[in-house]
Amino acid sequence: MTRNLTRFALAIAALFASLNEANAIQLTINSITKLSPTPADALYFNNSTGGTLNTSGSSQRQSSYVSAVSTTNAGTTAPDVALNTVTGGTRFASAQTSDSDGLFTGDATLETTSKYQVQFTVTAPVNPLYVYDLRIDTSRIGAFVIRDETSAGGSNNLGAVTGTFSAPSLPLTSLAALTGMNTSTTGSSAFNQSGFTVIPGITGGGSTLYTLTFTWTGRTQSTSGANGGDESVILMGVFSGINGDVGAADEYPGTSGRANPATDGHFVNITATVVAVPEPTTLVMAAMGFVSLGCVALRRRRS
């Protein structure tokens, strides 16, 4: 009888495993949406609103901000088996430029707030064996560029990236922040930041919509001087196009020397990993333990 009960426990465990392998976990990027900058989020000082050229005789100063969003990985599907992963990814690219030339009073300065949102869905079956962990990796890659043709100079500042993670069944969570940076050094100064946040132990059961929101500020300033300054740029994957000069700081490669704009930007990579709780071997051993206890109790009754 003991042998039959042991076989029964193993058969139940095998049934759970076979049902599990027939199911799948899927991650899908639904959308990536720019929430700003809007006209209210871009503040221009001493140059024309909206970034169009402002001229007065031989004096001119201009600022521009452009941005673009894209999906780098629309999502993947995998069997709902321990240690399997599904992934998705997005990219936010931007370029911010302040450009001053000639004789005038005042600097070319631009302040912006970048804010965007990523929504993705994880579809996972109800499974007594497994849950999944979500990992959100972010990176901000690009360069500060100050192209100073005179003694005027300039400065660039990027505020810290802050982010939030929300879902209907989970509390609002702060994502790992990327620190702020600034420079007033002439030339190109590359930056590459990264961080991650893990949300563990999420139970499957249909489709769950998750929302990520990211925000940071930027400031560029091209300082006036005897012969004016030139470009102060925060370069993150696109170019503003306000200056068509050869070697312009807001172009690729331009003064920055960065050859591939596709590698710059704010990147978000999302990974869902299937985690066994408990592991199948533990489940089998527990079942066999219960069977053994039942056999001992049965023998005692007979004796």
DOBAMI-274541 format. One record per atom (N, C-alpha, C, O, CB): z, y, x; residue in three letters. Coordinates in steps of 0.05 Angstrom, whole numbers, plus 5000, padded with zeros to 4 digits. Glycine has a CB too. Example, Ala and Ser with C-alpha at 12.3 -4.5 7.8 and 13.67 -1.06 7.14 Angstrom:
BEGIN
515648865264ALA 515649105246ALA 515649345264ALA 516949345285ALA 518149115226ALA 514249555257SER 514349795273SER 515750015258SER 516150235268SER 511449885282SER 
% end
This chain:
BEGIN
500049765017MET 500050005000MET 500050255017MET 498650455011MET 502450004981MET 501650245039THR 501750475058THR 498950535068THR 498150775070THR 503650415081THR 497450325075ARG 494750365085ARG 492950495064ARG 491350665071ARG 493550105094ARG 493250425039ASN 491550535018ASN 492250835014ASN 490450995010ASN 492050374991ASN 494850895014LEU 495651175011LEU 494651355034LEU 493851575030LEU 498651195008LEU 494751245058THR 493651385081THR 490751445078THR 489751665084THR 494251235107THR 489251235069ARG 486351275065ARG 485851485043ARG 483951645045ARG 485051015057ARG 487551485023PHE 487251685001PHE 487651965012PHE 486152145005PHE 489251624978PHE 489652005029ALA 490152275040ALA 487852365057ALA 487052595056ALA 492752265057ALA 486752185073LEU 484552255090LEU 482052315073LEU 480552495080LEU 483852025110LEU 481652175051ALA 479452225033ALA 479652495020ALA 477652635017ALA 479252005012ALA 482052575013ILE 482552845001ILE 481853065021ILE 480553255015ILE 485452874991ILE 482853025046ALA 482253225067ALA 479253245072ALA 478153465076ALA 483753155092ALA 477853015072ALA 474953015077ALA 473553155054ALA 471553285058ALA 473952725080ALA 474553115029LEU 473353245006LEU 473553545009LEU 471653685004LEU 474653144980LEU 475953645016PHE 476353935021PHE 474354035042PHE 473154255038PHE 479153995029PHE 474053895063ALA 472253975085ALA 469353985076ALA 467954175082ALA 472553785109ALA 468553785060SER 465753775051SER 465153995031SER 463054125032SER 465053505038SER 467054055013LEU 466754274994LEU 466654545009LEU 465054715002LEU 469054274974LEU 468254565030ASN 468354815046ASN 465654865060ASN 464655085061ASN 470554795066ASN 464554655072GLU 462054685086GLU 459754755068GLU 457754865077GLU 461354435102GLU 459954685042ALA 457854755023ALA 457855045016ALA 455855145005ALA 458054584999ALA 460155185021ASN 460355465014ASN 459655635038ASN 459355545060ASN 463255535005ASN 459255895033ALA 458456075054ALA 459956335052ALA 460856415030ALA 455456135053ALA 460256475074ILE 461356745075ILE 459056935083ILE 457556865101ILE 463756775094ILE 458857165070GLN 456657345075GLN 457757635078GLN 459457715063GLN 454557325053GLN 456657775097LEU 457258065100LEU 454658225097LEU 452658155110LEU 458558115128LEU 454758425080THR 452358585074THR 452958885077THR 454858985065THR 451258525046THR 451359025093ILE 451559315094ILE 450159435070ILE 447759405066ILE 450359435121ILE 451759565052ASN 450559675028ASN 449259955032ASN 447060005023ASN 452659695006ASN 450660125047SER 449660395051SER 451060535074SER 453360465081SER 449960565025SER 449660725086ILE 450960915105ILE 449961195096ILE 447561245095ILE 450160855135ILE 451861365090THR 451261615077THR 452561855091THR 454861845098THR 452261615047THR 450962065097LYS 452062305109LYS 453462465087LYS 452262525066LYS 449762475122LYS 455962535091LEU 457462705073LEU 457462995081LEU 457863175065LEU 460362605070LEU 456963045107SER 456663315118SER 455363285145SER 455263065155SER 459563465120SER 454363495158PRO 454963775152PRO 453363875128PRO 450963805124PRO 454563945176PRO 454564045113THR 453264205093THR 453464495102THR 454764545123THR 454664165064THR 452164685089PRO 452364965097PRO 455165055101PRO 455765225118PRO 450965145078PRO 457064955085ALA 459865035087ALA 461164915111ALA 463265015120ALA 461364955062ALA 460064705122ASP 461264565145ASP 460164655172ASP 461264585193ASP 460864265143ASP 458064825172ALA 456964925197ALA 457365225198ALA 456365375182ALA 453864855199ALA 458965315218LEU 459565595221LEU 458165705245LEU 458665615268LEU 462665635223LEU 456465905240TYR 454866025262TYR 456066305269TYR 456666455251TYR 451866055254TYR 456466355294PHE 457566615303PHE 455566755321PHE 454466635340PHE 460166575317PHE 455067005315ASN 453367175332ASN 450567065335ASN 449167125355ASN 454667205359ASN 449666905316ASN 446966825315ASN 446266765286ASN 448066755270ASN 446366575334ASN 443766725280SER 442966715252SER 443966465238SER 444066255250SER 439966735250SER 444766495213THR 445666275197THR 443466075193THR 441166145188THR 446766375170THR 444165825195GLY 442265605190GLY 440765525215GLY 439265325214GLY 440365695170GLY 441265655237GLY 440065565262GLY 437265675267GLY 436065595287GLY 439965275263GLY 436265855250THR 433665965255THR 433866185276THR 435966295281THR 432366075229THR 431566255288LEU 431566435311LEU 432366715302LEU 431466825282LEU 428766445323LEU 434166835318ASN 435067105313ASN 434267275337ASN 435467245358ASN 438167125307ASN 432467465334THR 431467615357THR 431867915353THR 431868015330THR 428467555361THR 432268055375SER 432468345375SER 431368435401SER 432768435421SER 435468435370SER 428868525401GLY 427468595425GLY 427168345443GLY 425968145434GLY 429068815440GLY 428168355468SER 427968135486SER 430367945483SER 430567745497SER 427768225514SER 432168005464SER 434667845461SER 434267635440SER 433067695419SER 437068025455SER 435267405445GLN 435167195424GLN 437467005428GLN 438266945450GLN 432467055424GLN 438366895406ARG 440466685407ARG 440066515383ARG 439466615361ARG 443266805409ARG 440466255386GLN 440066075364GLN 441865835367GLN 442565755389GLN 437065995362GLN 442465705344SER 443965455344SER 442765265324SER 441565355304SER 446965515338SER 443265015329SER 442064815311SER 443764565311SER 444964485332SER 439164745319SER 443964435288TYR 445264175286TYR 443363995269TYR 442464065248TYR 448064195273TYR 442763755280VAL 441263555265VAL 442663285267VAL 444063235287VAL 438363535276VAL 442363115247SER 443662855248SER 441962655232SER 440262735215SER 446462865236SER 442362395237ALA 440962185224ALA 442761935223ALA 444361895240ALA 438262115239ALA 442361775202VAL 443861535199VAL 441961295197VAL 439761325187VAL 445761545174VAL 442861065206SER 441160825204SER 442960575205SER 445260585214SER 439160815227SER 441860355195THR 443160095196THR 442059935219THR 439659895221THR 442859945169THR 443759845237THR 442859695260THR 442959395255THR 441559245269THR 444559765284THR 444659305236ASN 444859025229ASN 445559015199ASN 447859085192ASN 446958875246ASN 443658925182ALA 444158935153ALA 446158735143ALA 447058745120ALA 441458895139ALA 446858545160GLY 448858345152GLY 447858055158GLY 445458005161GLY 449558375123GLY 449757875158THR 449157595163THR 450757405145THR 452657495131THR 449757525193THR 449857155144THR 451156955128THR 451756705146THR 450256645164THR 449356865104THR 454056575140ALA 454856335155ALA 456456155137ALA 457656245118ALA 456456415181ALA 456455885143PRO 458155705128PRO 461155785131PRO 461955885151PRO 457855415139PRO 462655755109ASP 465455825109ASP 467055615124ASP 468555465112ASP 466455855080ASP 466755615150VAL 468055425167VAL 469655585189VAL 468655795198VAL 466055235180VAL 471955475197ALA 473655615216ALA 472155705241ALA 470555555252ALA 475955445224ALA 472655955249LEU 471556085273LEU 468756185270LEU 467656315288LEU 471755905296LEU 467456135247ASN 464856255242ASN 465156555237ASN 467256645227ASN 463456115218ASN 463156705245THR 463256995241THR 460757095226THR 458556975228THR 463457135268THR 461057315212VAL 458757465200VAL 459157755208VAL 461357855211VAL 458757435168VAL 456857895212THR 456958155224THR 455058355210THR 453258275195THR 456258145253THR 455558615214GLY 453758825206GLY 454259065223GLY 456359085236GLY 454258895176GLY 452359265223GLY 452759495240GLY 451159735231GLY 449159715217GLY 451859425268GLY 452159975239THR 450860225232THR 450960425256THR 452360375275THR 452260355207THR 449360635253ARG 449260845274ARG 448961115261ARG 447361155243ARG 446860785293ARG 450561305272PHE 450361585264PHE 449561735289PHE 450961725309PHE 453061695252PHE 447261875289ALA 446262015312ALA 446162315306ALA 445862395283ALA 443361915319ALA 446562485326SER 446562775322SER 445962915348SER 446062805370SER 449262865311SER 445263175345ALA 444963355368ALA 445763625358ALA 444963725337ALA 441963355379ALA 447463755374GLN 448364025368GLN 447864205392GLN 448564145414GLN 451464025361GLN 446564435386THR 445664605408THR 446264905402THR 445864995380THR 442664575413THR 447265045422SER 447365335421SER 445865445445SER 446165345468SER 450365445422SER 444065635440ASP 442165725461ASP 442166025461ASP 441766155440ASP 439265615455ASP 442666145484SER 442566435486SER 440766525510SER 440866405531SER 445466545490SER 439266725505ASP 437466825526ASP 437267135523ASP 437567245501ASP 434566705524ASP 436867265545GLY 436367555544GLY 438867715543GLY 441067605545GLY 434567615521GLY 438567975540LEU 440768165539LEU 441668215510LEU 440068305494LEU 439968435553LEU 444168155505PHE 445268215478PHE 448368205480PHE 449468125501PHE 444268015457PHE 449668295459THR 452568285458THR 453368055441THR 452668035418THR 453668555447THR 454967875453GLY 455967645437GLY 454767385447GLY 452667385460GLY 455367685408GLY 456067165440ASP 455266905448ASP 453866765425ASP 453966845402ASP 457666735458ASP 452466545432ALA 451366365412ALA 453366135408ALA 453765985427ALA 448466265419ALA 454566115385THR 456665915381THR 456265775354THR 455465895334THR 459466055381THR 456765515354LEU 456465355330LEU 458765165327LEU 459465025346LEU 453765205330LEU 460065155304GLU 462164965298GLU 461264795274GLU 460264895254GLU 464865105292GLU 461564535276THR 460764355254THR 462964145249THR 464664095265THR 458164205262THR 462764025225THR 464363795217THR 462463575210THR 460863595191THR 466263865194THR 462463355225SER 460863125219SER 462562925203SER 464762855211SER 459762985245SER 461462835180LYS 462962645163LYS 460962465150LYS 458962555138LYS 464662795142LYS 461462205152TYR 459662015139TYR 461261775130TYR 463561725137TYR 457461935157TYR 459861605113GLN 461261385100GLN 459461135102GLN 457061145099GLN 461861445071GLN 460760905108VAL 459460645108VAL 460760475087VAL 463160445085VAL 459660515137VAL 459060355070GLN 460060155050GLN 458859885056GLN 456359865060GLN 459360255021GLN 460459685056PHE 459559405060PHE 461059215042PHE 463259275033PHE 459859325090PHE 459758985037THR 460858785020THR 461258525035THR 459558435050THR 459058734995THR 463558395031VAL 464058125041VAL 464257945017VAL 465957985000VAL 466558115059VAL 462657735016THR 462757534995THR 463757275007THR 462557165025THR 459857494982THR 465957184997ALA 467256945008ALA 468356774985ALA 469356884966ALA 469457015028ALA 468156504987PRO 469156334965PRO 472156314965PRO 473456374985PRO 467956054968PRO 473256244942VAL 476156174941VAL 476455904956VAL 475255704948VAL 477156154912VAL 478055904976ASN 478255664993ASN 481155625001ASN 482255805014ASN 476355685018ASN 482355404995PRO 485155355002PRO 485555325032PRO 487855345042PRO 486255114988PRO 483355275047LEU 483655225076LEU 483355485092LEU 484555495114LEU 481555035084LEU 481855685082TYR 481055905100TYR 481456175087TYR 481356215063TYR 478155875107TYR 482056365104VAL 481856655098VAL 480056775119VAL 478956635136VAL 484756795098VAL 479657045119TYR 478057165140TYR 479357425150TYR 480757565135TYR 475257225130TYR 478957475175ASP 479857725188ASP 477457915190ASP 475257835197ASP 481157675216ASP 477958175185LEU 475958375189LEU 476558535215LEU 478858625218LEU 475758565164LEU 474558575231ARG 474858745255ARG 472758965254ARG 470358915250ARG 474558575281ARG 473759215257ILE 471959455257ILE 471959565285ILE 473859675295ILE 472959675236ILE 469659545299ASP 469259655326ASP 467659915323ASP 465559925309ASP 467759455345ASP 468560125337THR 467060375337THR 466660475366THR 468360415383THR 468560595320THR 464460605370SER 463960725397SER 462360985393SER 460761015375SER 462360535415SER 462961185411ARG 461661445410ARG 460461485438ARG 461861505458ARG 463561675402ARG 457761495439ILE 456361495465ILE 454361725465ILE 452961775445ILE 454861225469ILE 454261875487GLY 452462095489GLY 452962255514GLY 453862145534GLY 452562275465GLY 452362515513ALA 452762685537ALA 453262975528ALA 452063075509ALA 450362665556ALA 454963115543PHE 455163405542PHE 453063505562PHE 452963405585PHE 458063505548PHE 451563705554VAL 449663825573VAL 449864125572VAL 449864245550VAL 446763735566VAL 450164245595ILE 450164545597ILE 447964615617ILE 448264555641ILE 452964655606ILE 445864735607ARG 443664825624ARG 443965125628ARG 443365285611ARG 440964755611ARG 444965195651ASP 445665475657ASP 443765585677ASP 443865525701ASP 448565485668ASP 441965765668GLU 439965885686GLU 441066135700GLU 439866225719GLU 437465945671GLU 443266235690THR 444466475702THR 447366415708THR 448166185710THR 444166725683THR 448966625710SER 451866595715SER 453466595689SER 455866615690SER 452866805733SER 452066575667ALA 453466605641ALA 455066355634ALA 457466375629ALA 451466665619ALA 453766125634GLY 455265875628GLY 455465815599GLY 454165935582GLY 457965885641GLY 457265625592GLY 457665535565GLY 459865325564GLY 461165265584GLY 455065425553GLY 460265225540SER 462365015536SER 461664845513SER 460264925494SER 465165145533SER 462664595514ASN 462264405492ASN 464964265486ASN 466564215503ASN 460164195500ASN 465364215460ASN 467764085451ASN 467263895429ASN 465863965409ASN 469864295443ASN 468263645432LEU 468063445410LEU 470963375402LEU 472563295418LEU 466563185419LEU 471563405376GLY 474163335366GLY 474463025364GLY 472462885366GLY 474663455339GLY 476862935360ALA 477462655357ALA 476062535333ALA 475962665312ALA 480462605356ALA 475062295335VAL 474062145312VAL 476362025297VAL 477961875308VAL 471961925321VAL 476562095271THR 478561965254THR 477061805233THR 474861875224THR 480462175241THR 478261585224GLY 476961415204GLY 478961285186GLY 481261245193GLY 475261205218GLY 477961205162THR 479661065142THR 478160825132THR 475660815131THR 480461245119THR 479660625124PHE 478660365114PHE 479960335086PHE 482360345084PHE 479260125133PHE 478260285066SER 479360245039SER 477860025024SER 475559975029SER 479260505023SER 479359895006ALA 478259684989ALA 479959674964ALA 482259754965ALA 478159405004ALA 478859574942PRO 480359564917PRO 483059414919PRO 484959504906PRO 478759444895PRO 483159204934SER 485559034935SER 487359084959SER 489358954963SER 484758744935SER 486559284976LEU 488059335001LEU 488859635002LEU 487559804991LEU 486359265025LEU 491159685015PRO 491959965018PRO 490160115037PRO 488859995054PRO 494859985028PRO 490060385034LEU 488460545052LEU 489560525081LEU 491960545085LEU 488460845043LEU 487760465100THR 488560415127THR 487160615146THR 484760665143THR 487960125135THR 488660715166SER 487460885186SER 486160715208SER 487360525217SER 489561075198SER 483760785215LEU 482360635237LEU 483160755264LEU 484060985265LEU 479260645233LEU 482760595285ALA 483360695312ALA 481760945318ALA 479360945314ALA 482660475333ALA 483161155327ALA 481861415332ALA 480661415360ALA 481761295379ALA 483861645328ALA 478461565363LEU 477361625389LEU 478161905397LEU 477962085380LEU 474261585390LEU 479061945421THR 480262205429THR 478162425431THR 475762365435THR 481762175455THR 479062675429GLY 477262895433GLY 476662945462GLY 477962855480GLY 478563145421GLY 474463095467MET 473463155494MET 472363435495MET 471563545475MET 471362945503MET 472263545520ASN 470963805523ASN 470163845552ASN 471163705570ASN 472864035514ASN 468364025556THR 467464095583THR 466164365584THR 465164465564THR 465363885594THR 466364495608SER 464964745613SER 463464725640SER 462764925652SER 466864985613SER 462964475648THR 461664425673THR 458564415670THR 457564285652THR 462564155685THR 457264565687THR 454364575686THR 453164295693THR 454164165711THR 453264785704THR 451064215679GLY 449763955683GLY 450363765660GLY 450963855638GLY 450863835709GLY 450063515666SER 450363305645SER 452863145650SER 453363045672SER 447863125644SER 454563115629SER 456962965631SER 456962745609SER 457362805586SER 459563145628SER 456462495618ALA 456262285598ALA 459062205588ALA 461062225602ALA 454862035611ALA 459162115562PHE 461562005551PHE 460961745537PHE 458861705526PHE 462962215532PHE 462961565537ASN 462761305524ASN 465561215516ASN 467161125533ASN 461361095544ASN 466161235491GLN 468761165480GLN 468560925462GLN 466460885450GLN 470061415465GLN 470660775460SER 470660545441SER 473560485432SER 475460545446SER 469360295454SER 473760365408GLY 476260285397GLY 475760085375GLY 473560045366GLY 477860525387GLY 477959945366PHE 477559745345PHE 480159725328PHE 482359795337PHE 476859475356PHE 479759635303THR 481959585285THR 481559315272THR 479259245265THR 482159815263THR 483659155269VAL 483458895256VAL 485158895231VAL 487458975231VAL 484458665276VAL 483958795209ILE 485358765183ILE 485358455179ILE 483358345172ILE 483858915159ILE 487658335182PRO 487758035182PRO 488357915154PRO 489358055136PRO 489857945201PRO 487757655152GLY 488657485130GLY 487757565102GLY 489257565084GLY 491557495130GLY 485157625099ILE 484057705073ILE 483157445059ILE 481657285070ILE 481657905076ILE 483957415034THR 483357175018THR 480657215005THR 480057424994THR 485457124997THR 479057005005GLY 476457004992GLY 476756994962GLY 478956954951GLY 474656775002GLY 474457014948GLY 474557014919GLY 472557204907GLY 473257384893GLY 477257074908GLY 469957154912GLY 467857334902GLY 467157544923GLY 467557514947GLY 468757464877GLY 466057774913SER 465157984930SER 467158224930SER 468058304909SER 462358084922SER 467658324954THR 469458554957THR 467958784971THR 466758734992THR 472058474973THR 468059014959LEU 466759254970LEU 468759404987LEU 470959474978LEU 465659434948LEU 467959455012TYR 469659605031TYR 468259875037TYR 465859895038TYR 470159445057TYR 469960075042THR 468960345049THR 470260445075THR 472660445077THR 469460545026THR 468560535093LEU 469460655118LEU 468560945118LEU 466261005111LEU 468360505143LEU 470361125125THR 469661415127THR 470461525154THR 472661485163THR 471061575104THR 468561665167PHE 469061775194PHE 468662075194PHE 466862175181PHE 467161635215PHE 470262215210THR 470162505211THR 470762595240THR 472462495253THR 472162635192THR 469262805249TRP 469962945273TRP 468763225273TRP 466863275258TRP 469062785298TRP 469663395291THR 468663665293THR 467163695319THR 467563545338THR 470963875291THR 465463895320GLY 463963955345GLY 463664255348GLY 463464405329GLY 461163825345GLY 463764345373ARG 463364635379ARG 461664665404ARG 462364545424ARG 466164775382ARG 459564825402THR 457964895426THR 457965195428THR 457865345409THR 455064775423THR 458065285453GLN 457965575458GLN 456465635483GLN 456965535505GLN 460865685461GLN 454465805480SER 452865905503SER 453666195508SER 453266365491SER 449765875498SER 454866245531THR 456166505536THR 454066715545THR 452266645561THR 458266465557THR 454466955536SER 452667175544SER 453367275572SER 455667245581SER 452867405524SER 451467385585GLY 451867485612GLY 449767695619GLY 448367785601GLY 451767265633GLY 449667765644ALA 447767975652ALA 444867905645ALA 443368075637ALA 447968025682ALA 444267645648ASN 441567555640ASN 441667345618ASN 439767185615ASN 440067455665ASN 443867335605GLY 444167125584GLY 444966855595GLY 445166825619GLY 441667105568GLY 445466675578GLY 446066395586GLY 443766225577GLY 441566325572GLY 448766295574GLY 444165965574ASP 442065805563ASP 443365605544ASP 444865685526ASP 440565655586ASP 442765345546GLU 443565155525GLU 446265025531GLU 446764945554GLU 441464945522GLU 447865005510SER 450264835510SER 449764625488SER 449364695465SER 452864995505SER 449864365496VAL 448864155478VAL 450863925477VAL 451963845498VAL 446164055488VAL 451263815454ILE 452563555450ILE 450363365441ILE 449363385418ILE 454963565429ILE 449563185458LEU 447263015454LEU 448162725447LEU 449462595462LEU 445463005479LEU 447462645422MET 448262375413MET 445962235398MET 446362155375MET 450762405395MET 443662205411GLY 441662025400GLY 439162155388GLY 437262015383GLY 442861865380GLY 439262415382VAL 436862555373VAL 436762825387VAL 438662895401VAL 436862595341VAL 434562975384PHE 434463235396PHE 433963445375PHE 432663395355PHE 432363255419PHE 435063695380SER 434963895359SER 432164025357SER 431364115335SER 437064105364SER 430764045379GLY 428064155378GLY 427964455377GLY 425764565372GLY 426664045355GLY 430164595382ILE 429964885380ILE 428765005406ILE 427965235406ILE 432765005375ILE 428764855427ASN 427764955452ASN 425764755463ASN 426464525470ASN 430065005473ASN 423264835465GLY 421164655474GLY 420564665504GLY 418664555513GLY 418664705459GLY 422364805519ASP 421964825548ASP 422064555561ASP 423464375552ASP 424065015560ASP 420564525583VAL 420764285599VAL 423564265610VAL 424564455622VAL 418564285622VAL 424764035607GLY 427564005616GLY 429664115598GLY 431964145606GLY 427864125643GLY 428864185573ALA 430864295554ALA 433164095551ALA 432763855550ALA 429464345527ALA 435564205548ALA 437964045548ALA 438263885523ALA 439663675523ALA 440364215552ALA 436963965501ASP 437263825476ASP 435063625470ASP 434663545448ASP 437464025453ASP 433663545491GLU 431463345489GLU 432063105507GLU 433763125525GLU 428763475495GLU 430662895502TYR 430862655519TYR 428262625535TYR 426062645523TYR 431262395501TYR 428362595562PRO 430762595578PRO 431862875584PRO 434262905587PRO 430262445603PRO 430063065585GLY 430963345589GLY 432863365613GLY 432863205631GLY 432363445565GLY 434563575612THR 436563615633THR 438563395635THR 439763345656THR 437863885629THR 439063255612SER 441163055612SER 440362805628SER 442062665638SER 441762965583SER 437762765632GLY 436862525646GLY 437162265631GLY 436762055642GLY 438262505672GLY 437862285605ARG 438362045589ARG 435661955577ARG 434462105562ARG 440462095567ARG 434761715584ALA 432061635578ALA 431761505550ALA 429561515539ALA 431061445598ALA 433861385540ASN 433561235515ASN 435461335493ASN 437861275494ASN 434160935520ASN 434461495475PRO 436261605454PRO 437461385436PRO 439561435424PRO 434761805437PRO 436161155433ALA 437160945415ALA 439860835424ALA 441260725408ALA 435160725414ALA 440560875449THR 443160775459THR 445460975454THR 447760905459THR 442960705488THR 444861215445ASP 446861415440ASP 447461435410ASP 445761365393ASP 445961695450ASP 449861535403GLY 450661575376GLY 453461475371GLY 454861395389GLY 448661435357GLY 454261485346HIS 456761365337HIS 456161105324HIS 454961095302HIS 458461565318HIS 456960885336PHE 456260615327PHE 458760485314PHE 460960515323PHE 455260435350PHE 458160345292VAL 460260185278VAL 459259905276VAL 457159855265VAL 460960305250VAL 460859715286ASN 460259425283ASN 462559295269ASN 464859315276ASN 459759305311ASN 461859145248ILE 463759015231ILE 463558715233ILE 461258605232ILE 463359105201ILE 465758575238THR 465758285241THR 467858155223THR 470158235223THR 466258205270THR 466957965207ALA 468857805191ALA 468957525204ALA 466957395207ALA 468057795161ALA 471357435211THR 471757175223THR 473356995205THR 475457065195THR 473157205251THR 472256755200VAL 473656555183VAL 475956435199VAL 475656355222VAL 471656325174VAL 478356435187VAL 480756345200VAL 481956125183VAL 482256155159VAL 482756575205VAL 482755895196ALA 483955675182ALA 486955715178ALA 488355775198ALA 483355405197ALA 487855685154VAL 490755705148VAL 491555505126VAL 491155565102VAL 491555995139VAL 492655265132PRO 492955165159PRO 490355035168PRO 488455015153PRO 495254965160PRO 490254955194GLU 487954825204GLU 487654555190GLU 489654435182GLU 488154785235GLU 485154445188PRO 484754195174PRO 486353965185PRO 487353795170PRO 481854125175PRO 486753945212THR 488253735224THR 491153755215THR 492553545211THR 488053735255THR 492153995213THR 494954035204THR 495253945175THR 497253815168THR 495754325207THR 493153995159LEU 493253915131LEU 493353615129LEU 494853505113LEU 490854025116LEU 491653475145VAL 491653185144VAL 494353065153VAL 495352885140VAL 489353075162VAL 495453175174MET 498053085184MET 500153125163MET 501952955159MET 498753215210MET 500053355149ALA 502053415128ALA 501753215106ALA 503753115095ALA 501753695118ALA 499253155098ALA 498752965076ALA 499852685084ALA 501052555067ALA 495852945069ALA 499352605108MET 500252345118MET 503252335118MET 504552125113MET 499152275146MET 504552565125GLY 507452575125GLY 508552535098GLY 510552395094GLY 508352835137GLY 507352665078PHE 508252635050PHE 507952345041PHE 509652235027PHE 506752825031PHE 505652215049VAL 505251935042VAL 507351765054VAL 508451585041VAL 502451845052VAL 508051805079SER 510151645092SER 512851675079SER 514251485075SER 510351725122SER 513551925071LEU 516051975057LEU 516051825030LEU 518151715022LEU 516552275053LEU 513751825017GLY 513551684992GLY 513951384995GLY 515251254978GLY 510951744978GLY 512851275016CYS 513150995022CYS 516050915028CYS 517050715018CYS 511350905045CYS 517351085043VAL 520151035049VAL 521851035024VAL 523550865020VAL 521251245069VAL 521351235007ALA 522851244982ALA 522251004964ALA 524150894951ALA 522151504966ALA 519750914964LEU 519050684947LEU 520550434957LEU 521550274941LEU 516050644948LEU 520650394984ARG 521950164995ARG 524950164989ARG 526149954983ARG 521550155025ARG 526150404989ARG 528950414983ARG 529550344954ARG 531450204948ARG 530050704989ARG 527750424937ARG 528150354909ARG 527950054905ARG 529549934890ARG 526050494891ARG 525949924918ARG 525649634916ARG 527949484927ARG 528849274916ARG 523049554930ARG 529049584950SER 531349444962SER 533849484945SER 535949374952SER 531849554990SER 
% end
